[in-house]
């Protein structure tokens, strides 16, 4: 069974949460308070509150993704390297492999270039002869 917090601390939590203070700031003001406890009291005091979307936030937004998709289709960005340079120019800290995963999530698959033999003029003549 969990230990209950005093009524004065509960009132303090309720006032801070009502004034849209972040969880981190509430935990700084009230020592010994954990995030799970704070979340439990937030659900108790404000059951209909707006909750943040679960999961990890996307590094690159939907508008940037749609712009990249459009530029790839148009042919402005021919390679993943071009997309990588564009994103770095915008200030995103993303690696090249991250750009490959981003393009893969947008259904742009990398195609490996077909190997062709390096033929000199003499080789070509011998092959055709």
C-alpha positions in Angstrom: 0.0 0.0 0.0 1.3 3.4 -0.9 1.9 6.1 1.7 -0.4 9.0 1.4 0.9 12.6 1.1 -0.4 15.2 3.6 -3.3 17.3 2.6 -1.2 20.5 2.5 1.2 18.9 0.0 -1.8 17.6 -2.0 -3.3 21.1 -2.1 0.1 22.5 -3.2 0.3 19.9 -6.0 -3.2 20.8 -7.1 -2.5 24.5 -7.2 0.7 24.1 -9.1 -0.9 21.7 -11.7 -3.8 24.1 -12.1 -1.4 26.9 -13.0 0.1 24.8 -15.8 3.5 24.2 -14.1 5.5 21.4 -15.6 6.1 18.2 -13.7 9.8 18.9 -13.4 9.1 22.3 -11.8 6.6 20.8 -9.4 9.2 18.1 -8.4 11.8 20.9 -7.8 9.4 22.8 -5.5 8.2 19.8 -3.5 11.2 17.7 -2.4 10.9 13.9 -2.4 8.0 13.8 -4.9 8.4 11.3 -7.8 7.0 11.7 -11.2 4.7 8.6 -10.9 3.2 10.1 -7.7 2.7 13.4 -9.4 1.0 11.7 -12.3 -1.3 9.8 -10.0 -2.4 12.9 -8.2 -2.8 14.8 -11.5 -5.2 12.1 -12.7 -7.0 12.2 -9.4 -7.5 16.0 -9.4 -8.0 16.6 -13.1 -9.4 13.4 -14.7 -10.4 15.2 -18.0 -7.1 17.0 -18.6 -5.4 17.0 -21.9 -2.6 14.4 -22.0 0.5 14.5 -24.1 0.7 12.1 -27.0 2.5 8.9 -25.9 5.8 7.8 -27.3 8.9 9.4 -28.5 8.5 12.7 -30.4 9.5 12.8 -34.0 12.8 14.5 -34.8 11.6 15.7 -38.2 8.1 17.1 -38.5 5.4 16.2 -41.0 5.7 19.4 -43.0 9.4 18.9 -43.5 8.8 15.2 -44.4 6.2 16.2 -47.0 8.6 18.8 -48.5 11.3 16.2 -48.7 8.9 13.7 -50.3 7.9 16.3 -52.9 11.5 17.3 -53.7 12.5 13.6 -54.1 9.6 13.0 -56.5 10.4 16.2 -58.5 14.0 15.1 -58.7 15.5 18.0 -56.7 17.0 15.5 -54.2 18.5 12.7 -56.1 20.3 11.0 -53.3 20.1 10.5 -49.6 23.2 12.6 -49.3 21.3 15.6 -50.8 18.5 15.2 -48.2 21.1 14.9 -45.5 22.8 18.1 -46.5 19.4 19.9 -46.7 18.4 18.7 -43.2 21.8 19.7 -41.7 21.4 23.1 -43.4 18.1 23.5 -41.6 19.7 22.8 -38.3 18.6 19.2 -37.7 21.2 17.0 -36.0 20.6 13.7 -37.9 23.1 11.2 -39.2 23.2 9.8 -42.7 21.8 6.4 -41.6 18.9 8.3 -39.9 18.2 10.0 -43.3 18.2 6.5 -44.9 15.7 5.3 -42.3 13.6 8.5 -42.9 13.5 7.9 -46.7 12.7 4.2 -46.1 9.7 5.2 -43.9 8.5 7.3 -46.8 8.7 4.3 -49.1 11.8 5.5 -51.0 14.1 2.5 -51.1 17.8 2.7 -52.0 18.7 1.0 -55.2 22.2 -0.4 -55.5 23.8 0.6 -58.8 24.4 -2.3 -61.1 28.1 -3.2 -61.6 29.4 -2.8 -65.1 32.8 -4.0 -66.3 35.4 -1.4 -67.0 36.2 -1.9 -70.7 38.8 -0.3 -72.7 38.5 0.4 -76.4 40.4 -2.8 -77.2 38.2 -4.9 -74.9 35.1 -3.6 -76.6 36.5 -4.4 -80.1 37.3 -8.0 -79.0 33.9 -8.5 -77.4 32.1 -7.3 -80.5 34.4 -9.3 -82.9 
